[in-house]
């Protein structure tokens, strides 16, 4: 079964959806199942994106990409010397 790559904005929306369902009295397991992911995925997402808003997630991902690019550039310079 192919895995779907969720965008960070979708992840934040799904985490909020689970929070709403749990606050309405639904068990966490059922709420997680209703968004179509496993409990393991839910807890991993919550750990990474827990208290963030959509714009903060986009900024975080942009900074991670920039950081990776700079690390690669720095390692290329040190190996090239």
N, C-alpha and C positions, 0 to 999 in steps of 0.2 A: 504494500500500500504506500503510495508516494506521500511524503510529508509536505505539508504546506508551510511555506516560509511566511510567517506573520511579520508585518511591518510594526515598528515600535509604537506607532499611534494606535494600531489595532490592538496591540497588547494592553496598552493603558486603558482603552475602552473596555476590553474584556475583563480586566481586573476590577474596574469600577462596577461592571455588571454583576460580577460575583459578590462584591461588597453589598450592593443593593439587595440581591437575593438573600444573602445571609442575614442582613438586617431585617428582612421581612419574615425571618424565622425558618428559612429553608436550610437544611444541613449543608455543610461545605462540600461534601462529596457530590450531592445532587446539583448544587450550583455550578461546580466545576464541570460536571458532565454536561450540563445544559449549554455551556459555551463551546463544547466540542474539543476539549483537551484533557490530558491525564492530570491526576493530582500532582505527579512529579513535575510536570511542565508548569502547572499553576504556581507551585511553591518556588520553582526556579525563577519564573517571571516576577513573582512578588518580591523575591530577594533582590533582583536586579532593578526593577522598575517601581517598587513599592509606593513611595510617596511622591512620585513625579507626575507632572502634568504633561500634556502632549508637546507643548513648545519646549519644555525642559528636556524631554526625551530626544527630540530632534537635535537640540544643541549638544547633548551628551554624545550622540552618535557621530555628529560632525567633528567634535573634539577627539573622539577615539580614532576616527579615520586620519585626522591631521597628525595625531600622535604617532600612529603607525607609519605614516609617510615620513615623518621626521626621524624616527628610529631607523628606518631603512636607509635614509640618506646619510645618517651619521655612521651606520655600520659600513656602508659602501665607501665612505671617506676614510675610515680607519683601516679597512682592508686594502684599499687602494694605495695607501702610503707606503 
